[in-house]
Amino acid sequence: MKTPISTTSIIVASADQISCDLEGEAAILNLKSGTYFGLDPVGATVWSLIAQPRRVVEIRDSILESYDVEAERCSRDLLQLLGDLHAHGLIQILDEPASSDRGSDEKIS
């Protein structure tokens, strides 16, 4: 079952990938599938932000500060990009920590 991504989702780059910067763009390789994924400069900015777990809303806010884009379009395009990255196994969606959570970082597939 596909996990929906929302602005409150916590996203992080998958451990099963390698990536590099190519003059402001990013190249990502899924080590399990061998699938290559290229990102433009805006996508590369998103990619650098998710090296550490972040909420989608934090990523969106950072993009809004860095680029001249309408908030609605930014949110829509960001969710589309994250959906594509997730479909290719390049990111993980982490469980929402509950207030009684004892530090679990269990991952949702």
Beta strands, then each sheet from edge to edge (+ up, - down):
strand 1: 10-13
strand 2: 17-22
strand 3: 25-30
strand 4: 36-39
strand 5: 54-55
strand 6: 91-94
strand 7: 107-108
sheet 1: 5+ 1- 6+ 7-
sheet 2: 2+ 3- 4+
end
